[in-house]
Amino acid sequence: MSLLEEAVPVPRSRVVPSLEPVRDRVGYAAVFAEHRASVLGLAFVLCGDRHVAEDVAAEAFARVWPHWRAGRVADDRSYLRKAVVNEVRSRWRRRAVERRE
């Protein structure tokens, strides 16, 4: 028997390193530091209240995190801006429903 025939098979995932980018909290902290001001500014322009804008920005970063970590975010800035717009719209809708009730 040759050495190859006696070798224990190793799953391919353990032989070939993943080509997926490493996306960890340190990396996301850098994304946060880079985009915090613009995300907060956009939130403020859309809602007009500093405290609400801070909540919206925090929620946007929290919602983007799992997508970013999974490698599904190609453009951080665009993804975060869309998350802010979606969060503000959601709050507007919620407020409209509350007014009707």
CNS distance restraints for C-alpha pairs under 8 A (distance, minus, plus):
assign (resid   1 and name CA) (resid   5 and name CA) 6.23 0.50 0.50
assign (resid   1 and name CA) (resid   6 and name CA) 6.86 0.50 0.50
assign (resid   2 and name CA) (resid   6 and name CA) 6.53 0.50 0.50
assign (resid   3 and name CA) (resid   7 and name CA) 6.17 0.50 0.50
assign (resid  10 and name CA) (resid  14 and name CA) 6.75 0.50 0.50
assign (resid  10 and name CA) (resid  15 and name CA) 7.01 0.50 0.50
assign (resid  11 and name CA) (resid  15 and name CA) 6.79 0.50 0.50
assign (resid  12 and name CA) (resid  16 and name CA) 6.01 0.50 0.50
assign (resid  13 and name CA) (resid  17 and name CA) 6.73 0.50 0.50
assign (resid  13 and name CA) (resid  18 and name CA) 7.30 0.50 0.50
assign (resid  20 and name CA) (resid  71 and name CA) 7.45 0.50 0.50
assign (resid  21 and name CA) (resid  71 and name CA) 7.02 0.50 0.50
assign (resid  23 and name CA) (resid  27 and name CA) 6.11 0.50 0.50
assign (resid  23 and name CA) (resid  28 and name CA) 7.30 0.50 0.50
assign (resid  23 and name CA) (resid  68 and name CA) 7.33 0.50 0.50
assign (resid  23 and name CA) (resid  69 and name CA) 5.07 0.50 0.50
assign (resid  23 and name CA) (resid  70 and name CA) 7.45 0.50 0.50
assign (resid  23 and name CA) (resid  71 and name CA) 7.23 0.50 0.50
assign (resid  24 and name CA) (resid  28 and name CA) 6.34 0.50 0.50
assign (resid  24 and name CA) (resid  69 and name CA) 6.56 0.50 0.50
assign (resid  25 and name CA) (resid  29 and name CA) 5.96 0.50 0.50
assign (resid  26 and name CA) (resid  30 and name CA) 6.52 0.50 0.50
assign (resid  27 and name CA) (resid  31 and name CA) 6.52 0.50 0.50
assign (resid  28 and name CA) (resid  32 and name CA) 6.07 0.50 0.50
assign (resid  28 and name CA) (resid  65 and name CA) 7.47 0.50 0.50
assign (resid  28 and name CA) (resid  68 and name CA) 7.93 0.50 0.50
assign (resid  29 and name CA) (resid  33 and name CA) 6.12 0.50 0.50
assign (resid  30 and name CA) (resid  34 and name CA) 6.11 0.50 0.50
assign (resid  31 and name CA) (resid  35 and name CA) 6.11 0.50 0.50
assign (resid  31 and name CA) (resid  76 and name CA) 7.29 0.50 0.50
assign (resid  32 and name CA) (resid  36 and name CA) 5.32 0.50 0.50
assign (resid  32 and name CA) (resid  61 and name CA) 7.53 0.50 0.50
assign (resid  35 and name CA) (resid  39 and name CA) 6.02 0.50 0.50
assign (resid  35 and name CA) (resid  77 and name CA) 6.81 0.50 0.50
assign (resid  36 and name CA) (resid  40 and name CA) 6.03 0.50 0.50
assign (resid  36 and name CA) (resid  57 and name CA) 7.87 0.50 0.50
assign (resid  37 and name CA) (resid  41 and name CA) 5.97 0.50 0.50
assign (resid  38 and name CA) (resid  42 and name CA) 6.08 0.50 0.50
assign (resid  39 and name CA) (resid  43 and name CA) 6.18 0.50 0.50
assign (resid  39 and name CA) (resid  57 and name CA) 6.04 0.50 0.50
assign (resid  39 and name CA) (resid  80 and name CA) 6.97 0.50 0.50
assign (resid  39 and name CA) (resid  81 and name CA) 6.44 0.50 0.50
assign (resid  39 and name CA) (resid  84 and name CA) 7.11 0.50 0.50
assign (resid  40 and name CA) (resid  44 and name CA) 6.14 0.50 0.50
assign (resid  40 and name CA) (resid  53 and name CA) 6.16 0.50 0.50
assign (resid  40 and name CA) (resid  54 and name CA) 6.33 0.50 0.50
assign (resid  40 and name CA) (resid  56 and name CA) 7.96 0.50 0.50
assign (resid  40 and name CA) (resid  57 and name CA) 5.52 0.50 0.50
assign (resid  41 and name CA) (resid  45 and name CA) 6.20 0.50 0.50
assign (resid  41 and name CA) (resid  53 and name CA) 7.88 0.50 0.50
assign (resid  42 and name CA) (resid  46 and name CA) 6.21 0.50 0.50
assign (resid  42 and name CA) (resid  81 and name CA) 7.53 0.50 0.50
assign (resid  42 and name CA) (resid  84 and name CA) 7.50 0.50 0.50
assign (resid  43 and name CA) (resid  47 and name CA) 6.12 0.50 0.50
assign (resid  43 and name CA) (resid  48 and name CA) 7.89 0.50 0.50
assign (resid  43 and name CA) (resid  53 and name CA) 4.78 0.50 0.50
assign (resid  43 and name CA) (resid  54 and name CA) 7.55 0.50 0.50
assign (resid  43 and name CA) (resid  56 and name CA) 6.36 0.50 0.50
assign (resid  43 and name CA) (resid  57 and name CA) 6.39 0.50 0.50
assign (resid  43 and name CA) (resid  84 and name CA) 6.23 0.50 0.50
assign (resid  43 and name CA) (resid  85 and name CA) 7.61 0.50 0.50
assign (resid  43 and name CA) (resid  88 and name CA) 7.44 0.50 0.50
assign (resid  44 and name CA) (resid  48 and name CA) 5.03 0.50 0.50
assign (resid  44 and name CA) (resid  49 and name CA) 5.97 0.50 0.50
assign (resid  44 and name CA) (resid  50 and name CA) 5.91 0.50 0.50
assign (resid  44 and name CA) (resid  52 and name CA) 7.71 0.50 0.50
assign (resid  44 and name CA) (resid  53 and name CA) 4.82 0.50 0.50
assign (resid  44 and name CA) (resid  54 and name CA) 7.95 0.50 0.50
assign (resid  46 and name CA) (resid  85 and name CA) 7.82 0.50 0.50
assign (resid  46 and name CA) (resid  88 and name CA) 7.12 0.50 0.50
assign (resid  47 and name CA) (resid  52 and name CA) 7.12 0.50 0.50
assign (resid  47 and name CA) (resid  53 and name CA) 6.51 0.50 0.50
assign (resid  47 and name CA) (resid  88 and name CA) 6.97 0.50 0.50
assign (resid  48 and name CA) (resid  53 and name CA) 7.45 0.50 0.50
assign (resid  49 and name CA) (resid  53 and name CA) 5.94 0.50 0.50
assign (resid  50 and name CA) (resid  54 and name CA) 6.22 0.50 0.50
assign (resid  51 and name CA) (resid  55 and name CA) 6.44 0.50 0.50
assign (resid  52 and name CA) (resid  56 and name CA) 6.10 0.50 0.50
assign (resid  53 and name CA) (resid  57 and name CA) 6.04 0.50 0.50
assign (resid  54 and name CA) (resid  58 and name CA) 6.11 0.50 0.50
assign (resid  55 and name CA) (resid  59 and name CA) 6.10 0.50 0.50
assign (resid  56 and name CA) (resid  60 and name CA) 6.09 0.50 0.50
assign (resid  56 and name CA) (resid  84 and name CA) 6.43 0.50 0.50
assign (resid  56 and name CA) (resid  87 and name CA) 6.30 0.50 0.50
assign (resid  56 and name CA) (resid  88 and name CA) 6.82 0.50 0.50
assign (resid  57 and name CA) (resid  61 and name CA) 6.27 0.50 0.50
assign (resid  57 and name CA) (resid  84 and name CA) 6.42 0.50 0.50
assign (resid  58 and name CA) (resid  62 and name CA) 6.16 0.50 0.50
assign (resid  59 and name CA) (resid  63 and name CA) 6.05 0.50 0.50
assign (resid  59 and name CA) (resid  87 and name CA) 7.47 0.50 0.50
assign (resid  60 and name CA) (resid  64 and name CA) 6.13 0.50 0.50
assign (resid  60 and name CA) (resid  80 and name CA) 6.46 0.50 0.50
assign (resid  60 and name CA) (resid  83 and name CA) 5.13 0.50 0.50
assign (resid  60 and name CA) (resid  84 and name CA) 5.42 0.50 0.50
assign (resid  60 and name CA) (resid  87 and name CA) 6.85 0.50 0.50
assign (resid  61 and name CA) (resid  65 and name CA) 6.16 0.50 0.50
assign (resid  61 and name CA) (resid  80 and name CA) 6.94 0.50 0.50
assign (resid  61 and name CA) (resid  83 and name CA) 7.92 0.50 0.50
assign (resid  62 and name CA) (resid  66 and name CA) 7.86 0.50 0.50
assign (resid  63 and name CA) (resid  67 and name CA) 7.74 0.50 0.50
assign (resid  63 and name CA) (resid  83 and name CA) 7.39 0.50 0.50
assign (resid  64 and name CA) (resid  68 and name CA) 6.01 0.50 0.50
assign (resid  64 and name CA) (resid  79 and name CA) 7.41 0.50 0.50
assign (resid  64 and name CA) (resid  80 and name CA) 6.77 0.50 0.50
assign (resid  64 and name CA) (resid  83 and name CA) 7.12 0.50 0.50
assign (resid  65 and name CA) (resid  69 and name CA) 5.95 0.50 0.50
assign (resid  66 and name CA) (resid  70 and name CA) 6.16 0.50 0.50
assign (resid  67 and name CA) (resid  71 and name CA) 6.43 0.50 0.50
assign (resid  67 and name CA) (resid  72 and name CA) 5.32 0.50 0.50
assign (resid  67 and name CA) (resid  73 and name CA) 6.23 0.50 0.50
assign (resid  68 and name CA) (resid  72 and name CA) 5.70 0.50 0.50
assign (resid  68 and name CA) (resid  73 and name CA) 5.03 0.50 0.50
assign (resid  73 and name CA) (resid  79 and name CA) 6.76 0.50 0.50
assign (resid  75 and name CA) (resid  79 and name CA) 6.14 0.50 0.50
assign (resid  76 and name CA) (resid  80 and name CA) 6.05 0.50 0.50
assign (resid  77 and name CA) (resid  81 and name CA) 6.12 0.50 0.50
assign (resid  78 and name CA) (resid  82 and name CA) 6.16 0.50 0.50
assign (resid  79 and name CA) (resid  83 and name CA) 6.22 0.50 0.50
assign (resid  80 and name CA) (resid  84 and name CA) 6.26 0.50 0.50
assign (resid  81 and name CA) (resid  85 and name CA) 6.32 0.50 0.50
assign (resid  82 and name CA) (resid  86 and name CA) 6.07 0.50 0.50
assign (resid  83 and name CA) (resid  87 and name CA) 6.08 0.50 0.50
assign (resid  84 and name CA) (resid  88 and name CA) 6.18 0.50 0.50
assign (resid  85 and name CA) (resid  89 and name CA) 6.15 0.50 0.50
assign (resid  86 and name CA) (resid  90 and name CA) 6.07 0.50 0.50
assign (resid  87 and name CA) (resid  91 and name CA) 6.27 0.50 0.50
assign (resid  88 and name CA) (resid  92 and name CA) 6.23 0.50 0.50
assign (resid  89 and name CA) (resid  93 and name CA) 6.15 0.50 0.50
assign (resid  90 and name CA) (resid  94 and name CA) 6.12 0.50 0.50
assign (resid  91 and name CA) (resid  95 and name CA) 6.08 0.50 0.50
assign (resid  92 and name CA) (resid  96 and name CA) 6.16 0.50 0.50
assign (resid  93 and name CA) (resid  97 and name CA) 6.25 0.50 0.50
assign (resid  94 and name CA) (resid  98 and name CA) 6.23 0.50 0.50
assign (resid  95 and name CA) (resid  99 and name CA) 6.22 0.50 0.50
assign (resid  96 and name CA) (resid 100 and name CA) 6.43 0.50 0.50
assign (resid  97 and name CA) (resid 101 and name CA) 6.48 0.50 0.50
